[in-house]
Amino acid sequence: MGAYKADDDYDYLFKVVLIGDSGVGKSNLLSRFTRNEFSLESKSTIGVEFATRSIRCDEKIIFIAFSIWMLKMILYRAITSAYYRGAVGALLVYDVTRHVTFENVERWLKELRDHTDSNIVIMLVGNKADLRHLRAVSTEDATAFAERENTFFMETSALESTNVENAFTEVLTQIYHVVSKKALEIGDDPAALPKGQTINVGSKDDVSAVKKAGCCSA
């Protein structure tokens, strides 16, 4: 678990959840992003990882602290509501070499939306894209699903470190856009919000709007 101090100087604190079938590579996506590590050993994961990241948005640097939540599936069903509570972003991961993990995305998405606000920023992630000769889910099918369900979409490889950084920073950037838009609507300067404030953001319409506006550079 990454080091974290309560007095870290950050502008926002976001909760992001990683969900998807067992073995799709959620742990390696997280370790690649936070520590630039990859393990060939597959293991069930439990815990909360804290990390910080600077993102350039609206011609300024925003320093974000975020917690990424991972649980063993044997414990998961008993505490579903607590697991999702307060989440403003999610990475929904499937394995491009195992079609059943893509089939189950719809169930995961329904559960996610049943337990979170409708404004949550969702990134559909097709992991293990480096295994090209074993591909069982086409990019076109996943793109069509993401467009139909109004989510973002990227294919990644935790092994080759492809698009891992982009997937996480895009989610954080889009959450920030929703927060900024909501703050402007109520007449506040988003940069003046209290340090470390946990953000709960607006409505599903806010997420739809930022998708059309484009994203910032990490």
Secondary structure, 3 states (H helix, E strand, C coil): CCCCCCCCCCCEEEEEEEECCCCCCHHHHHHHHHHCCCCCCCCCCCEEEEEEEEEEECCEEEEEEEEEEECCHHHHHHHHHHHHCCCCEEEEEEECCCHHHHHCHHHHHHHHHHHCCCCCEEEEEEECCCCHHHCCCCHHHHHHHHHHHCCEEEECECCCCECHHHHHHHHHHHHHHHHHHHHHHCCCCHHHCCCCCECCCCCHHHHHHHHHHCCCCC
